[in-house]
Amino acid sequence: MATLEDLGRLLQQKRGSRGVREVAREIGISHATLLRVERGHLPDLENYQKICKWLGIDVASIVGPVSQAGSRPVPQVHFRKVPTVSPKTARALANMILAAQAMLSSK
């Protein structure tokens, strides 16, 4: 099972020595987006779906980051990668996600 953090590596592996622009056109995304995802940035949902289709994987087969046993969940890491999201907003979004996860897991 692959994680979101594996997405960039999977793209690089499948792209191989082919050009970024060529592969980006084939996927249906910009070359800048392809480079960002290969460097570890998370794509938006539309581009994520296109990338998964090109990779030949089900969008549901990619899971969030795997945390070490006993470590604290870190959803805010994903928000920190977006330069327009302030640290305060990233923390608030992370707390909302953690609260929702806790509520769902207790049911």
Biopython code that builds the backbone (N, CA, C, O; Angstrom):
import numpy as np
from Bio.PDB.StructureBuilder import StructureBuilder

atoms = [
    (1, "MET", "N", (0.847, -1.171, 0.000)),
    (1, "MET", "CA", (0.000, 0.000, 0.000)),
    (1, "MET", "C", (0.899, 1.244, 0.000)),
    (1, "MET", "O", (1.817, 1.356, 0.813)),
    (2, "ALA", "N", (0.628, 2.155, -0.905)),
    (2, "ALA", "CA", (1.431, 3.371, -1.038)),
    (2, "ALA", "C", (0.834, 4.498, -0.196)),
    (2, "ALA", "O", (-0.369, 4.531, 0.061)),
    (3, "THR", "N", (1.690, 5.408, 0.220)),
    (3, "THR", "CA", (1.229, 6.577, 0.967)),
    (3, "THR", "C", (1.306, 7.804, 0.065)),
    (3, "THR", "O", (1.877, 7.754, -1.024)),
    (4, "LEU", "N", (0.733, 8.886, 0.526)),
    (4, "LEU", "CA", (0.813, 10.139, -0.223)),
    (4, "LEU", "C", (2.259, 10.554, -0.440)),
    (4, "LEU", "O", (2.599, 11.161, -1.455)),
    (5, "GLU", "N", (3.102, 10.220, 0.526)),
    (5, "GLU", "CA", (4.517, 10.563, 0.409)),
    (5, "GLU", "C", (5.211, 9.763, -0.690)),
    (5, "GLU", "O", (6.264, 10.168, -1.180)),
    (6, "ASP", "N", (4.628, 8.631, -1.079)),
    (6, "ASP", "CA", (5.198, 7.803, -2.148)),
    (6, "ASP", "C", (4.815, 8.304, -3.540)),
    (6, "ASP", "O", (5.430, 7.905, -4.529)),
    (7, "LEU", "N", (3.818, 9.165, -3.627)),
    (7, "LEU", "CA", (3.292, 9.590, -4.914)),
    (7, "LEU", "C", (4.375, 10.183, -5.817)),
    (7, "LEU", "O", (4.454, 9.823, -6.992)),
    (8, "GLY", "N", (5.192, 11.067, -5.304)),
    (8, "GLY", "CA", (6.261, 11.673, -6.092)),
    (8, "GLY", "C", (7.254, 10.642, -6.591)),
    (8, "GLY", "O", (7.693, 10.693, -7.740)),
    (9, "ARG", "N", (7.606, 9.711, -5.725)),
    (9, "ARG", "CA", (8.545, 8.651, -6.104)),
    (9, "ARG", "C", (7.955, 7.774, -7.191)),
    (9, "ARG", "O", (8.652, 7.397, -8.132)),
    (10, "LEU", "N", (6.671, 7.445, -7.069)),
    (10, "LEU", "CA", (6.016, 6.620, -8.082)),
    (10, "LEU", "C", (5.991, 7.332, -9.432)),
    (10, "LEU", "O", (6.199, 6.712, -10.475)),
    (11, "LEU", "N", (5.733, 8.642, -9.402)),
    (11, "LEU", "CA", (5.750, 9.426, -10.640)),
    (11, "LEU", "C", (7.135, 9.413, -11.281)),
    (11, "LEU", "O", (7.268, 9.189, -12.484)),
    (12, "GLN", "N", (8.148, 9.650, -10.481)),
    (12, "GLN", "CA", (9.516, 9.675, -11.004)),
    (12, "GLN", "C", (9.896, 8.326, -11.609)),
    (12, "GLN", "O", (10.525, 8.262, -12.665)),
    (13, "GLN", "N", (9.510, 7.264, -10.933)),
    (13, "GLN", "CA", (9.840, 5.927, -11.428)),
    (13, "GLN", "C", (9.184, 5.657, -12.775)),
    (13, "GLN", "O", (9.832, 5.171, -13.701)),
    (14, "LYS", "N", (7.892, 5.974, -12.882)),
    (14, "LYS", "CA", (7.194, 5.685, -14.136)),
    (14, "LYS", "C", (7.659, 6.629, -15.244)),
    (14, "LYS", "O", (7.764, 6.217, -16.400)),
    (15, "ARG", "N", (7.936, 7.878, -14.911)),
    (15, "ARG", "CA", (8.392, 8.836, -15.922)),
    (15, "ARG", "C", (9.753, 8.435, -16.457)),
    (15, "ARG", "O", (10.021, 8.597, -17.648)),
    (16, "GLY", "N", (10.613, 7.914, -15.599)),
    (16, "GLY", "CA", (11.937, 7.483, -16.028)),
    (16, "GLY", "C", (12.726, 8.613, -16.645)),
    (16, "GLY", "O", (12.872, 9.675, -16.041)),
    (17, "SER", "N", (13.234, 8.396, -17.841)),
    (17, "SER", "CA", (14.058, 9.415, -18.511)),
    (17, "SER", "C", (13.247, 10.289, -19.454)),
    (17, "SER", "O", (13.799, 11.146, -20.145)),
    (18, "ARG", "N", (11.952, 10.073, -19.483)),
    (18, "ARG", "CA", (11.096, 10.895, -20.352)),
    (18, "ARG", "C", (11.037, 12.313, -19.822)),
    (18, "ARG", "O", (11.214, 12.537, -18.624)),
    (19, "GLY", "N", (10.794, 13.256, -20.686)),
    (19, "GLY", "CA", (10.740, 14.659, -20.311)),
    (19, "GLY", "C", (9.534, 15.002, -19.454)),
    (19, "GLY", "O", (8.473, 14.389, -19.569)),
    (20, "VAL", "N", (9.716, 15.988, -18.599)),
    (20, "VAL", "CA", (8.649, 16.424, -17.696)),
    (20, "VAL", "C", (7.464, 16.949, -18.495)),
    (20, "VAL", "O", (6.320, 16.596, -18.210)),
    (21, "ARG", "N", (7.724, 17.785, -19.489)),
    (21, "ARG", "CA", (6.628, 18.368, -20.279)),
    (21, "ARG", "C", (5.843, 17.302, -21.035)),
    (21, "ARG", "O", (4.616, 17.367, -21.113)),
    (22, "GLU", "N", (6.543, 16.331, -21.586)),
    (22, "GLU", "CA", (5.890, 15.253, -22.323)),
    (22, "GLU", "C", (4.949, 14.471, -21.413)),
    (22, "GLU", "O", (3.796, 14.228, -21.768)),
    (23, "VAL", "N", (5.439, 14.080, -20.250)),
    (23, "VAL", "CA", (4.645, 13.291, -19.321)),
    (23, "VAL", "C", (3.492, 14.125, -18.747)),
    (23, "VAL", "O", (2.380, 13.620, -18.587)),
    (24, "ALA", "N", (3.754, 15.385, -18.442)),
    (24, "ALA", "CA", (2.702, 16.256, -17.914)),
    (24, "ALA", "C", (1.552, 16.375, -18.923)),
    (24, "ALA", "O", (0.381, 16.317, -18.545)),
    (25, "ARG", "N", (1.892, 16.543, -20.209)),
    (25, "ARG", "CA", (0.851, 16.600, -21.248)),
    (25, "ARG", "C", (0.059, 15.300, -21.294)),
    (25, "ARG", "O", (-1.166, 15.310, -21.422)),
    (26, "GLU", "N", (0.764, 14.193, -21.190)),
    (26, "GLU", "CA", (0.126, 12.882, -21.216)),
    (26, "GLU", "C", (-0.840, 12.710, -20.046)),
    (26, "GLU", "O", (-1.929, 12.158, -20.207)),
    (27, "ILE", "N", (-0.436, 13.183, -18.876)),
    (27, "ILE", "CA", (-1.288, 13.075, -17.675)),
    (27, "ILE", "C", (-2.445, 14.065, -17.751)),
    (27, "ILE", "O", (-3.550, 13.775, -17.293)),
    (28, "GLY", "N", (-2.184, 15.244, -18.338)),
    (28, "GLY", "CA", (-3.202, 16.291, -18.395)),
    (28, "GLY", "C", (-3.035, 17.327, -17.305)),
    (28, "GLY", "O", (-4.003, 17.958, -16.881)),
    (29, "ILE", "N", (-1.783, 17.504, -16.845)),
    (29, "ILE", "CA", (-1.481, 18.503, -15.830)),
    (29, "ILE", "C", (-0.339, 19.379, -16.336)),
    (29, "ILE", "O", (0.297, 19.054, -17.338)),
    (30, "SER", "N", (-0.082, 20.476, -15.654)),
    (30, "SER", "CA", (1.034, 21.334, -16.056)),
    (30, "SER", "C", (2.360, 20.695, -15.654)),
    (30, "SER", "O", (2.422, 19.882, -14.731)),
    (31, "HIS", "N", (3.406, 21.076, -16.359)),
    (31, "HIS", "CA", (4.723, 20.541, -16.014)),
    (31, "HIS", "C", (5.157, 21.014, -14.629)),
    (31, "HIS", "O", (5.865, 20.302, -13.917)),
    (32, "ALA", "N", (4.726, 22.225, -14.250)),
    (32, "ALA", "CA", (5.058, 22.738, -12.916)),
    (32, "ALA", "C", (4.404, 21.889, -11.823)),
    (32, "ALA", "O", (5.012, 21.614, -10.789)),
    (33, "THR", "N", (3.171, 21.484, -12.064)),
    (33, "THR", "CA", (2.478, 20.632, -11.090)),
    (33, "THR", "C", (3.180, 19.287, -10.972)),
    (33, "THR", "O", (3.372, 18.775, -9.868)),
    (34, "LEU", "N", (3.561, 18.716, -12.106)),
    (34, "LEU", "CA", (4.270, 17.437, -12.085)),
    (34, "LEU", "C", (5.555, 17.544, -11.267)),
    (34, "LEU", "O", (5.843, 16.677, -10.441)),
    (35, "LEU", "N", (6.316, 18.594, -11.493)),
    (35, "LEU", "CA", (7.560, 18.780, -10.737)),
    (35, "LEU", "C", (7.293, 18.946, -9.241)),
    (35, "LEU", "O", (8.009, 18.386, -8.411)),
    (36, "ARG", "N", (6.261, 19.718, -8.904)),
    (36, "ARG", "CA", (5.938, 19.928, -7.482)),
    (36, "ARG", "C", (5.577, 18.607, -6.801)),
    (36, "ARG", "O", (6.037, 18.324, -5.695)),
    (37, "VAL", "N", (4.753, 17.807, -7.467)),
    (37, "VAL", "CA", (4.338, 16.531, -6.875)),
    (37, "VAL", "C", (5.537, 15.595, -6.756)),
    (37, "VAL", "O", (5.675, 14.884, -5.760)),
    (38, "GLU", "N", (6.397, 15.591, -7.758)),
    (38, "GLU", "CA", (7.605, 14.754, -7.679)),
    (38, "GLU", "C", (8.501, 15.178, -6.517)),
    (38, "GLU", "O", (9.248, 14.362, -5.976)),
    (39, "ARG", "N", (8.428, 16.448, -6.134)),
    (39, "ARG", "CA", (9.234, 16.956, -5.017)),
    (39, "ARG", "C", (8.543, 16.799, -3.667)),
    (39, "ARG", "O", (9.079, 17.214, -2.640)),
    (40, "GLY", "N", (7.350, 16.197, -3.669)),
    (40, "GLY", "CA", (6.690, 15.919, -2.398)),
    (40, "GLY", "C", (5.503, 16.780, -2.063)),
    (40, "GLY", "O", (4.908, 16.609, -0.999)),
    (41, "HIS", "N", (5.133, 17.703, -2.932)),
    (41, "HIS", "CA", (3.950, 18.523, -2.670)),
    (41, "HIS", "C", (2.694, 17.732, -3.013)),
    (41, "HIS", "O", (2.715, 16.868, -3.890)),
    (42, "LEU", "N", (1.618, 18.026, -2.327)),
    (42, "LEU", "CA", (0.362, 17.321, -2.571)),
    (42, "LEU", "C", (-0.420, 18.032, -3.668)),
    (42, "LEU", "O", (-0.578, 19.252, -3.623)),
    (43, "PRO", "N", (-0.910, 17.284, -4.651)),
    (43, "PRO", "CA", (-1.704, 17.911, -5.711)),
    (43, "PRO", "C", (-3.128, 18.162, -5.238)),
    (43, "PRO", "O", (-3.571, 17.602, -4.235)),
    (44, "ASP", "N", (-3.845, 19.019, -5.981)),
    (44, "ASP", "CA", (-5.260, 19.183, -5.665)),
    (44, "ASP", "C", (-5.991, 17.915, -6.104)),
    (44, "ASP", "O", (-5.408, 17.056, -6.765)),
    (45, "LEU", "N", (-7.246, 17.804, -5.740)),
    (45, "LEU", "CA", (-7.993, 16.574, -5.960)),
    (45, "LEU", "C", (-8.087, 16.212, -7.444)),
    (45, "LEU", "O", (-7.923, 15.047, -7.808)),
    (46, "GLU", "N", (-8.347, 17.196, -8.293)),
    (46, "GLU", "CA", (-8.469, 16.930, -9.733)),
    (46, "GLU", "C", (-7.160, 16.372, -10.302)),
    (46, "GLU", "O", (-7.165, 15.381, -11.032)),
    (47, "ASN", "N", (-6.053, 17.011, -9.962)),
    (47, "ASN", "CA", (-4.752, 16.538, -10.455)),
    (47, "ASN", "C", (-4.369, 15.203, -9.829)),
    (47, "ASN", "O", (-3.744, 14.362, -10.475)),
    (48, "TYR", "N", (-4.747, 15.013, -8.566)),
    (48, "TYR", "CA", (-4.486, 13.736, -7.889)),
    (48, "TYR", "C", (-5.156, 12.590, -8.644)),
    (48, "TYR", "O", (-4.559, 11.533, -8.846)),
    (49, "GLN", "N", (-6.402, 12.813, -9.058)),
    (49, "GLN", "CA", (-7.130, 11.785, -9.803)),
    (49, "GLN", "C", (-6.456, 11.499, -11.142)),
    (49, "GLN", "O", (-6.330, 10.341, -11.542)),
    (50, "LYS", "N", (-6.025, 12.549, -11.832)),
    (50, "LYS", "CA", (-5.342, 12.364, -13.123)),
    (50, "LYS", "C", (-4.031, 11.596, -12.941)),
    (50, "LYS", "O", (-3.708, 10.705, -13.727)),
    (51, "ILE", "N", (-3.294, 11.948, -11.910)),
    (51, "ILE", "CA", (-2.011, 11.286, -11.642)),
    (51, "ILE", "C", (-2.232, 9.813, -11.322)),
    (51, "ILE", "O", (-1.527, 8.950, -11.846)),
    (52, "CYS", "N", (-3.204, 9.524, -10.468)),
    (52, "CYS", "CA", (-3.488, 8.124, -10.118)),
    (52, "CYS", "C", (-3.908, 7.330, -11.348)),
    (52, "CYS", "O", (-3.504, 6.180, -11.516)),
    (53, "LYS", "N", (-4.716, 7.940, -12.205)),
    (53, "LYS", "CA", (-5.143, 7.262, -13.430)),
    (53, "LYS", "C", (-3.929, 6.945, -14.297)),
    (53, "LYS", "O", (-3.813, 5.836, -14.819)),
    (54, "TRP", "N", (-3.027, 7.909, -14.455)),
    (54, "TRP", "CA", (-1.833, 7.698, -15.270)),
    (54, "TRP", "C", (-0.931, 6.626, -14.664)),
    (54, "TRP", "O", (-0.325, 5.835, -15.388)),
    (55, "LEU", "N", (-0.846, 6.604, -13.345)),
    (55, "LEU", "CA", (-0.033, 5.593, -12.670)),
    (55, "LEU", "C", (-0.695, 4.217, -12.686)),
    (55, "LEU", "O", (-0.050, 3.201, -12.428)),
    (56, "GLY", "N", (-2.004, 4.202, -12.997)),
    (56, "GLY", "CA", (-2.724, 2.932, -13.017)),
    (56, "GLY", "C", (-3.061, 2.418, -11.634)),
    (56, "GLY", "O", (-3.139, 1.210, -11.411)),
    (57, "ILE", "N", (-3.263, 3.350, -10.698)),
    (57, "ILE", "CA", (-3.615, 2.954, -9.333)),
    (57, "ILE", "C", (-4.942, 3.575, -8.937)),
    (57, "ILE", "O", (-5.307, 4.644, -9.426)),
    (58, "ASP", "N", (-5.649, 2.912, -8.065)),
    (58, "ASP", "CA", (-6.922, 3.402, -7.559)),
    (58, "ASP", "C", (-6.666, 4.555, -6.593)),
    (58, "ASP", "O", (-5.785, 4.468, -5.738)),
    (59, "VAL", "N", (-7.436, 5.635, -6.729)),
    (59, "VAL", "CA", (-7.226, 6.786, -5.851)),
    (59, "VAL", "C", (-7.384, 6.415, -4.380)),
    (59, "VAL", "O", (-6.771, 7.040, -3.515)),
    (60, "ALA", "N", (-8.189, 5.420, -4.095)),
    (60, "ALA", "CA", (-8.409, 5.003, -2.709)),
    (60, "ALA", "C", (-7.266, 4.136, -2.175)),
    (60, "ALA", "O", (-7.195, 3.874, -0.974)),
    (61, "SER", "N", (-6.370, 3.689, -3.066)),
    (61, "SER", "CA", (-5.285, 2.827, -2.601)),
    (61, "SER", "C", (-4.143, 3.612, -1.976)),
    (61, "SER", "O", (-3.285, 3.036, -1.308)),
    (62, "ILE", "N", (-4.127, 4.915, -2.187)),
    (62, "ILE", "CA", (-3.105, 5.766, -1.579)),
    (62, "ILE", "C", (-3.646, 6.216, -0.231)),
    (62, "ILE", "O", (-4.746, 6.763, -0.144)),
    (63, "VAL", "N", (-2.880, 5.986, 0.800)),
    (63, "VAL", "CA", (-3.303, 6.375, 2.142)),
    (63, "VAL", "C", (-2.467, 7.547, 2.623)),
    (63, "VAL", "O", (-1.424, 7.862, 2.051)),
    (64, "GLY", "N", (-2.938, 8.182, 3.675)),
    (64, "GLY", "CA", (-2.203, 9.300, 4.259)),
    (64, "GLY", "C", (-0.859, 8.860, 4.792)),
    (64, "GLY", "O", (-0.521, 7.678, 4.726)),
    (65, "PRO", "N", (-0.088, 9.794, 5.320)),
    (65, "PRO", "CA", (1.241, 9.452, 5.816)),
    (65, "PRO", "C", (1.173, 8.433, 6.944)),
    (65, "PRO", "O", (0.285, 8.485, 7.795)),
    (66, "VAL", "N", (2.103, 7.529, 6.937)),
    (66, "VAL", "CA", (2.157, 6.501, 7.983)),
    (66, "VAL", "C", (2.934, 7.071, 9.156)),
    (66, "VAL", "O", (4.097, 7.448, 9.016)),
    (67, "SER", "N", (2.285, 7.132, 10.318)),
    (67, "SER", "CA", (2.972, 7.663, 11.491)),
    (67, "SER", "C", (3.636, 6.523, 12.244)),
    (67, "SER", "O", (3.169, 5.385, 12.188)),
    (68, "GLN", "N", (4.707, 6.817, 12.938)),
    (68, "GLN", "CA", (5.398, 5.819, 13.742)),
    (68, "GLN", "C", (4.516, 5.455, 14.923)),
    (68, "GLN", "O", (3.774, 6.296, 15.431)),
    (69, "ALA", "N", (4.594, 4.215, 15.357)),
    (69, "ALA", "CA", (3.790, 3.764, 16.492)),
    (69, "ALA", "C", (4.059, 4.667, 17.692)),
    (69, "ALA", "O", (5.207, 4.893, 18.074)),
    (70, "GLY", "N", (2.992, 5.169, 18.270)),
    (70, "GLY", "CA", (3.129, 6.012, 19.450)),
    (70, "GLY", "C", (3.423, 7.468, 19.131)),
    (70, "GLY", "O", (3.448, 8.301, 20.037)),
    (71, "SER", "N", (3.645, 7.789, 17.869)),
    (71, "SER", "CA", (3.919, 9.186, 17.545)),
    (71, "SER", "C", (2.612, 9.935, 17.356)),
    (71, "SER", "O", (1.556, 9.342, 17.136)),
    (72, "ARG", "N", (2.709, 11.209, 17.444)),
    (72, "ARG", "CA", (1.534, 12.052, 17.321)),
    (72, "ARG", "C", (1.206, 12.263, 15.838)),
    (72, "ARG", "O", (2.120, 12.487, 15.045)),
    (73, "PRO", "N", (-0.079, 12.199, 15.438)),
    (73, "PRO", "CA", (-0.448, 12.431, 14.042)),
    (73, "PRO", "C", (-0.034, 13.840, 13.603)),
    (73, "PRO", "O", (-0.038, 14.779, 14.399)),
    (74, "VAL", "N", (0.317, 13.963, 12.335)),
    (74, "VAL", "CA", (0.823, 15.254, 11.857)),
    (74, "VAL", "C", (0.126, 15.730, 10.576)),
    (74, "VAL", "O", (0.800, 15.948, 9.568)),
    (75, "PRO", "N", (-1.198, 15.898, 10.586)),
    (75, "PRO", "CA", (-1.854, 16.353, 9.369)),
    (75, "PRO", "C", (-1.451, 17.768, 8.976)),
    (75, "PRO", "O", (-1.544, 18.122, 7.801)),
    (76, "GLN", "N", (-1.012, 18.576, 9.916)),
    (76, "GLN", "CA", (-0.663, 19.944, 9.565)),
    (76, "GLN", "C", (0.564, 20.024, 8.669)),
    (76, "GLN", "O", (0.793, 21.050, 8.030)),
    (77, "VAL", "N", (1.352, 18.962, 8.613)),
    (77, "VAL", "CA", (2.515, 18.937, 7.719)),
    (77, "VAL", "C", (2.074, 19.179, 6.286)),
    (77, "VAL", "O", (2.747, 19.897, 5.546)),
    (78, "HIS", "N", (0.973, 18.601, 5.889)),
    (78, "HIS", "CA", (0.478, 18.772, 4.522)),
    (78, "HIS", "C", (0.097, 20.221, 4.257)),
    (78, "HIS", "O", (0.331, 20.736, 3.164)),
    (79, "PHE", "N", (-0.480, 20.873, 5.238)),
    (79, "PHE", "CA", (-0.893, 22.259, 5.045)),
    (79, "PHE", "C", (0.305, 23.209, 5.048)),
    (79, "PHE", "O", (0.262, 24.255, 4.401)),
    (80, "ARG", "N", (1.357, 22.862, 5.758)),
    (80, "ARG", "CA", (2.540, 23.709, 5.793)),
    (80, "ARG", "C", (3.252, 23.760, 4.452)),
    (80, "ARG", "O", (4.004, 24.697, 4.183)),
    (81, "LYS", "N", (3.021, 22.756, 3.604)),
    (81, "LYS", "CA", (3.663, 22.732, 2.292)),
    (81, "LYS", "C", (3.062, 23.778, 1.351)),
    (81, "LYS", "O", (3.662, 24.113, 0.330)),
    (82, "VAL", "N", (1.901, 24.284, 1.687)),
    (82, "VAL", "CA", (1.241, 25.295, 0.857)),
    (82, "VAL", "C", (1.626, 26.676, 1.405)),
    (82, "VAL", "O", (1.252, 27.020, 2.526)),
    (83, "PRO", "N", (2.372, 27.469, 0.619)),
    (83, "PRO", "CA", (2.880, 28.733, 1.146)),
    (83, "PRO", "C", (1.801, 29.740, 1.539)),
    (83, "PRO", "O", (2.078, 30.656, 2.313)),
    (84, "THR", "N", (0.587, 29.595, 1.030)),
    (84, "THR", "CA", (-0.469, 30.541, 1.362)),
    (84, "THR", "C", (-1.208, 30.195, 2.650)),
    (84, "THR", "O", (-2.067, 30.957, 3.094)),
    (85, "VAL", "N", (-0.883, 29.056, 3.253)),
    (85, "VAL", "CA", (-1.522, 28.657, 4.508)),
    (85, "VAL", "C", (-0.597, 29.046, 5.661)),
    (85, "VAL", "O", (0.544, 28.592, 5.753)),
    (86, "SER", "N", (-1.127, 29.899, 6.535)),
    (86, "SER", "CA", (-0.314, 30.349, 7.674)),
    (86, "SER", "C", (-0.154, 29.206, 8.676)),
    (86, "SER", "O", (-0.966, 28.282, 8.694)),
    (87, "PRO", "N", (0.888, 29.264, 9.508)),
    (87, "PRO", "CA", (1.059, 28.225, 10.536)),
    (87, "PRO", "C", (-0.156, 28.100, 11.452)),
    (87, "PRO", "O", (-0.528, 26.997, 11.852)),
    (88, "LYS", "N", (-0.768, 29.231, 11.780)),
    (88, "LYS", "CA", (-1.945, 29.214, 12.653)),
    (88, "LYS", "C", (-3.101, 28.474, 11.972)),
    (88, "LYS", "O", (-3.785, 27.672, 12.606)),
    (89, "THR", "N", (-3.315, 28.743, 10.689)),
    (89, "THR", "CA", (-4.374, 28.070, 9.941)),
    (89, "THR", "C", (-4.066, 26.583, 9.800)),
    (89, "THR", "O", (-4.964, 25.749, 9.922)),
    (90, "ALA", "N", (-2.807, 26.247, 9.544)),
    (90, "ALA", "CA", (-2.405, 24.836, 9.427)),
    (90, "ALA", "C", (-2.709, 24.090, 10.719)),
    (90, "ALA", "O", (-3.230, 22.975, 10.683)),
    (91, "ARG", "N", (-2.389, 24.694, 11.859)),
    (91, "ARG", "CA", (-2.670, 24.058, 13.159)),
    (91, "ARG", "C", (-4.169, 23.881, 13.355)),
    (91, "ARG", "O", (-4.617, 22.834, 13.822)),
    (92, "ALA", "N", (-4.954, 24.914, 12.996)),
    (92, "ALA", "CA", (-6.405, 24.846, 13.172)),
    (92, "ALA", "C", (-7.006, 23.738, 12.298)),
    (92, "ALA", "O", (-7.849, 22.969, 12.760)),
    (93, "LEU", "N", (-6.574, 23.662, 11.048)),
    (93, "LEU", "CA", (-7.074, 22.612, 10.158)),
    (93, "LEU", "C", (-6.666, 21.230, 10.662)),
    (93, "LEU", "O", (-7.462, 20.291, 10.632)),
    (94, "ALA", "N", (-5.433, 21.112, 11.121)),
    (94, "ALA", "CA", (-4.955, 19.839, 11.654)),
    (94, "ALA", "C", (-5.784, 19.410, 12.866)),
    (94, "ALA", "O", (-6.149, 18.241, 12.995)),
    (95, "ASN", "N", (-6.072, 20.350, 13.736)),
    (95, "ASN", "CA", (-6.876, 20.028, 14.921)),
    (95, "ASN", "C", (-8.283, 19.591, 14.543)),
    (95, "ASN", "O", (-8.845, 18.690, 15.166)),
    (96, "MET", "N", (-8.856, 20.232, 13.516)),
    (96, "MET", "CA", (-10.194, 19.830, 13.060)),
    (96, "MET", "C", (-10.169, 18.409, 12.505)),
    (96, "MET", "O", (-11.069, 17.614, 12.777)),
    (97, "ILE", "N", (-9.144, 18.094, 11.732)),
    (97, "ILE", "CA", (-9.025, 16.755, 11.153)),
    (97, "ILE", "C", (-8.852, 15.714, 12.252)),
    (97, "ILE", "O", (-9.490, 14.662, 12.223)),
    (98, "LEU", "N", (-7.990, 16.011, 13.218)),
    (98, "LEU", "CA", (-7.768, 15.067, 14.318)),
    (98, "LEU", "C", (-9.035, 14.862, 15.139)),
    (98, "LEU", "O", (-9.327, 13.743, 15.562)),
    (99, "ALA", "N", (-9.784, 15.931, 15.365)),
    (99, "ALA", "CA", (-11.037, 15.819, 16.126)),
    (99, "ALA", "C", (-12.045, 14.966, 15.359)),
    (99, "ALA", "O", (-12.734, 14.132, 15.946)),
    (100, "ALA", "N", (-12.126, 15.180, 14.035)),
    (100, "ALA", "CA", (-13.052, 14.382, 13.221)),
    (100, "ALA", "C", (-12.642, 12.916, 13.218)),
    (100, "ALA", "O", (-13.494, 12.034, 13.317)),
    (101, "GLN", "N", (-11.335, 12.648, 13.105)),
    (101, "GLN", "CA", (-10.855, 11.265, 13.132)),
    (101, "GLN", "C", (-11.172, 10.602, 14.462)),
    (101, "GLN", "O", (-11.599, 9.448, 14.501)),
    (102, "ALA", "N", (-10.962, 11.330, 15.547)),
    (102, "ALA", "CA", (-11.235, 10.779, 16.873)),
    (102, "ALA", "C", (-12.721, 10.480, 17.032)),
    (102, "ALA", "O", (-13.099, 9.452, 17.594)),
    (103, "MET", "N", (-13.555, 11.382, 16.537)),
    (103, "MET", "CA", (-14.998, 11.192, 16.644)),
    (103, "MET", "C", (-15.439, 9.977, 15.820)),
    (103, "MET", "O", (-16.252, 9.177, 16.283)),
    (104, "LEU", "N", (-14.913, 9.842, 14.618)),
    (104, "LEU", "CA", (-15.291, 8.714, 13.766)),
    (104, "LEU", "C", (-14.769, 7.382, 14.299)),
    (104, "LEU", "O", (-15.444, 6.359, 14.183)),
    (105, "SER", "N", (-13.588, 7.390, 14.874)),
    (105, "SER", "CA", (-13.024, 6.135, 15.379)),
    (105, "SER", "C", (-13.708, 5.676, 16.659)),
    (105, "SER", "O", (-13.624, 4.501, 17.014)),
    (106, "SER", "N", (-14.383, 6.584, 17.357)),
    (106, "SER", "CA", (-15.064, 6.192, 18.593)),
    (106, "SER", "C", (-16.453, 5.616, 18.323)),
    (106, "SER", "O", (-17.109, 5.110, 19.234)),
    (107, "LYS", "N", (-16.897, 5.695, 17.071)),
    (107, "LYS", "CA", (-18.237, 5.171, 16.732)),
    (107, "LYS", "C", (-18.186, 3.709, 16.425)),
    (107, "LYS", "O", (-19.215, 3.106, 16.121)),
]
sb = StructureBuilder()
sb.init_structure("model")
sb.init_model(0)
sb.init_chain("A")
sb.init_seg("    ")
for serial, (resi, resn, name, xyz) in enumerate(atoms, 1):
    if name == "N":
        sb.init_residue(resn, " ", resi, " ")
    sb.init_atom(name, np.array(xyz, "f"), 0.0, 1.0, " ", f" {name:<3s}", serial, name[0])
structure = sb.get_structure()
